[in-house]
């Protein structure tokens, strides 16, 4: 059975989308390429970019300025349990 790998074709080059096949150096390899016409790949990247931009914008707004005691805040966020023989 032939191995299948996801890639994006840009011009005359393939960019591996997930795990790239293991190949020996620069030896030529015969391949079959099936064009899937999946517009979701571009949409997913755009959506991912928008999410990243929103996350960076919220970080730029300095949401942690109101934290007066970082250690207490971190423990509250992580809901840590007290460890035996430690305070």
Secondary structure, DSSP 4 states (H G I P E B T S, - for coil): ------EEEETTEEEESSSPPP--TT------------THHHHHHHHHHHHHHHHHHHHHTTTTTT-S-HHHHHHHHHTPPPPTT--
